[in-house]
């Protein structure tokens, strides 16, 4: 494999926390630059690093307390314990009292029962009666530290109006949080308010799940705390299988002809990341995708697949590019979008073993990674590159370790953080990935998420990222010998 070319801002967590240019002053904490470490000594860590490190320790303690509660509950209600109680009732009574104290006492786990039928019933009872066990208290503190760490690089989070919201969420005061959110929207407007809280949206959703009275949505919070991939929604606790039920289409792909505007854009396109982003923008969000054939300079015939993102007009429509499909693509890999694309590749006659580069924006980037993680797809074709633009893909992994993953992230964009790896997350991406992240002038969402915002950034101030990506995909340099749009449908 060629040497990895990874942007330095993606390799270490603190380096990704550059001050927000939309804020006049980042403050002393954000401006802090560590002095060079003396030879043989440990490098000095920034305030944000220390906050994240502390949150990791608290998260580990919370998860350990949760596991301890499950083991104690399981032992207390196991049939083996019941059998021993018949033989040694005195011992069993003393053991039961000790376990109960450990599970419910303020000096122990603080009502930390969970796991199994009995444990889950007790957990739900404690949840609905506002009992806050030790594991929840530590988890809340861990999320609070992550929010403080994010505020170092995003000072807007530390403004009074935003801090009122985050403090209310940490305190579990939903009424005050609702008032604070309304005040923030009244002050900044909907889009800027959403952009302001976007760096910690996963932490806020996790806090909501932990501290509300709903006993069935807690799993989202614990998975987020552990840095895993949530498989439930944060509000109702609905599993991903429900989204599969709402998005059951087998997928269909039909050849179509480009309209004059799309044809004009495609006529000037080539193997350039800006061209790909512009092509995706021209395809729109109403079901169109593009399969390109390229006669490459080395004599090989390769394919490029361009996948646009979500159409926000309706929750669900007749194409895979809808909001239901977006949530499905985030939580699952086998979706209507992936099924439709696989049918496209078969219908187009892409030969077995052909090299394919998949470029996607938003939901298209998620779908690109879902296809790359599909063993059947990787056994049939060689997915050489995945380029995700403004996509929450960090929790996904390709089936073929040689697939080069390139992720482009505008830090003002809300969407890439929906995978749980926010600015203050202690978890990072694989070292082999290339993530290029920046802050540009497109502060407000959804402008910051639009393909045009990414295209403008790569043509302007961040043209060096454009050169870096083009170098990584130079094997696809050559003559475009075919541009075939396809219309994807759910059924």
VENDA-V385907 format. One record per backbone hydrogen bond with DSSP energy under -0.5 kcal/mol. NH is the residue of the N-H (numbers start at 1). CO is the residue of the C=O. E is the energy in kcal/mol with one decimal. If there is no record, write none. Layout:
# VENDA-V385907
NH	CO	E
NH	CO	E
This chain:
# VENDA-V385907
6	4	-0.7
10	7	-2.1
11	7	-0.7
11	8	-0.6
12	8	-0.9
15	12	-0.6
16	12	-0.7
16	13	-1.6
17	14	-2.0
18	16	-0.7
20	153	-0.7
21	19	-0.6
23	20	-2.0
30	26	-0.7
31	27	-1.7
32	28	-0.7
32	29	-0.8
41	38	-2.4
50	46	-2.1
51	47	-2.3
52	48	-2.4
53	49	-2.8
54	50	-2.4
55	51	-2.1
56	52	-2.2
57	53	-1.8
58	54	-2.2
59	55	-2.6
60	56	-2.5
61	57	-2.1
62	58	-2.7
63	59	-2.6
64	60	-2.2
65	61	-2.6
66	62	-2.2
67	63	-2.3
68	64	-2.7
69	65	-2.3
70	66	-2.0
71	67	-2.3
72	68	-2.7
73	69	-2.5
74	70	-2.6
75	71	-2.4
76	72	-2.5
77	73	-1.9
78	75	-0.9
82	78	-1.6
83	79	-2.3
84	80	-2.5
85	81	-2.1
86	82	-1.3
87	83	-1.1
88	84	-3.6
92	88	-2.4
93	89	-2.4
94	90	-2.1
95	91	-2.6
96	92	-2.7
97	93	-2.3
98	94	-2.2
99	95	-2.7
100	96	-2.5
101	97	-2.4
102	98	-2.3
103	99	-2.4
104	100	-2.2
105	101	-2.8
108	105	-1.4
109	102	-3.5
110	105	-1.6
111	103	-1.1
112	103	-2.8
114	69	-0.5
119	115	-0.9
120	116	-2.4
121	117	-2.0
122	118	-2.3
123	119	-2.5
124	120	-2.6
125	121	-2.1
126	122	-2.4
127	123	-2.5
128	124	-2.5
129	125	-1.1
130	127	-1.3
131	126	-3.0
133	131	-0.7
134	109	-2.1
135	109	-0.5
137	133	-2.2
138	134	-2.5
139	135	-2.0
140	136	-2.9
141	137	-1.9
142	138	-2.1
143	139	-2.4
144	140	-2.4
145	141	-2.1
146	142	-1.8
147	143	-2.2
148	144	-2.1
149	145	-2.3
150	146	-2.3
151	147	-1.7
152	148	-0.8
152	149	-0.8
153	149	-0.7
153	150	-0.6
154	150	-1.7
157	154	-2.5
158	155	-1.6
159	156	-1.1
163	159	-3.1
164	160	-2.0
165	161	-1.2
166	162	-2.4
167	163	-2.7
168	164	-1.7
169	165	-2.1
170	166	-2.3
171	167	-2.0
172	168	-0.6
172	169	-0.7
173	168	-2.3
174	172	-1.2
177	173	-2.3
178	174	-2.6
179	175	-2.1
180	176	-2.7
181	177	-2.5
182	178	-2.2
183	179	-2.4
184	180	-2.3
185	181	-2.5
186	182	-2.5
187	183	-2.0
188	184	-2.9
189	185	-2.7
193	189	-2.2
194	190	-2.5
195	191	-2.3
196	192	-2.3
197	193	-1.7
198	194	-1.0
200	197	-1.6
201	198	-1.4
204	200	-2.4
205	201	-2.3
206	202	-2.3
207	203	-2.4
208	204	-2.1
209	205	-2.1
210	206	-2.2
211	207	-2.2
212	208	-1.0
215	213	-0.7
217	214	-0.7
220	217	-0.6
221	217	-0.7
222	218	-2.0
223	219	-2.5
224	220	-2.2
225	221	-2.4
226	222	-2.0
227	223	-0.6
227	224	-0.9
228	223	-2.8
230	228	-0.7
233	238	-2.0
237	233	-0.9
240	231	-2.2
242	239	-1.6
243	239	-0.8
244	240	-1.9
245	241	-1.7
246	242	-2.0
247	243	-1.4
248	245	-0.5
251	490	-3.1
252	489	-2.1
254	487	-2.2
256	485	-1.9
263	259	-2.9
264	260	-2.0
265	261	-1.9
266	262	-2.7
267	263	-1.7
268	264	-0.8
268	265	-0.8
269	266	-1.4
272	270	-2.2
276	272	-2.3
277	273	-2.3
278	274	-2.5
279	275	-2.7
280	276	-2.3
281	277	-2.2
282	278	-2.2
283	279	-1.8
284	280	-1.1
289	486	-2.2
290	306	-1.9
291	484	-2.2
292	290	-0.5
292	304	-3.2
293	482	-2.5
294	302	-3.0
295	479	-3.0
296	294	-1.1
296	300	-2.7
297	477	-2.4
299	296	-2.1
302	294	-2.5
302	300	-0.6
303	355	-2.2
304	292	-2.4
305	357	-2.8
306	290	-2.7
306	304	-0.5
307	305	-0.5
307	359	-2.8
308	288	-0.6
308	306	-0.5
311	321	-2.1
312	310	-0.6
322	320	-1.5
323	314	-0.9
324	315	-2.1
326	322	-1.8
327	323	-2.2
328	324	-2.2
329	325	-2.7
330	326	-1.6
331	327	-1.7
332	328	-2.7
335	333	-1.0
339	335	-2.5
340	336	-2.4
341	337	-2.2
342	338	-2.3
343	339	-1.7
344	340	-2.0
345	341	-2.4
346	342	-1.8
347	343	-2.9
348	344	-2.7
349	346	-1.0
350	345	-1.9
353	380	-3.4
354	351	-1.9
356	382	-2.7
357	303	-2.4
358	385	-2.4
359	305	-3.1
359	357	-0.5
360	387	-2.7
361	307	-2.0
362	389	-2.6
364	361	-2.6
365	362	-0.5
366	362	-1.9
367	363	-2.7
368	364	-2.1
369	365	-2.0
370	366	-2.5
371	367	-2.5
372	368	-2.1
373	369	-1.5
374	371	-1.2
375	373	-0.6
378	374	-2.4
379	375	-1.8
380	376	-1.3
381	377	-3.0
382	354	-2.7
383	381	-0.8
384	356	-1.5
384	382	-1.3
385	356	-1.1
386	404	-2.7
387	358	-2.6
388	386	-0.6
388	406	-2.8
389	360	-2.6
390	388	-0.6
390	408	-2.9
393	391	-1.5
396	393	-2.4
399	372	-2.6
400	372	-0.6
401	399	-0.6
403	400	-1.9
404	384	-2.8
405	403	-0.6
406	386	-3.0
406	404	-0.5
407	434	-3.1
408	388	-2.9
409	407	-0.5
409	436	-2.5
411	409	-0.7
411	438	-3.3
413	410	-2.5
417	414	-1.2
418	415	-2.3
419	416	-0.7
420	417	-1.4
422	420	-1.2
423	199	-0.7
425	422	-1.7
433	430	-1.5
434	405	-2.5
435	433	-0.6
436	407	-2.8
436	434	-0.5
437	435	-0.6
438	409	-2.0
443	441	-2.2
445	191	-0.7
448	444	-2.5
449	446	-1.4
450	446	-0.9
450	447	-1.0
453	450	-0.8
454	450	-1.4
455	451	-2.7
456	452	-2.9
457	453	-2.0
458	454	-2.2
459	455	-1.5
460	456	-1.3
462	457	-2.2
463	460	-1.5
465	462	-1.2
466	462	-1.2
467	463	-2.2
468	464	-1.8
469	465	-2.6
470	466	-2.6
471	467	-1.9
472	468	-1.6
473	469	-1.5
474	471	-1.1
476	473	-2.2
477	474	-2.1
479	295	-2.3
481	293	-2.2
481	479	-0.6
482	293	-1.1
484	291	-2.7
485	483	-0.6
486	289	-2.5
487	254	-3.2
488	287	-2.6
488	486	-0.6
489	252	-2.7
490	318	-2.9
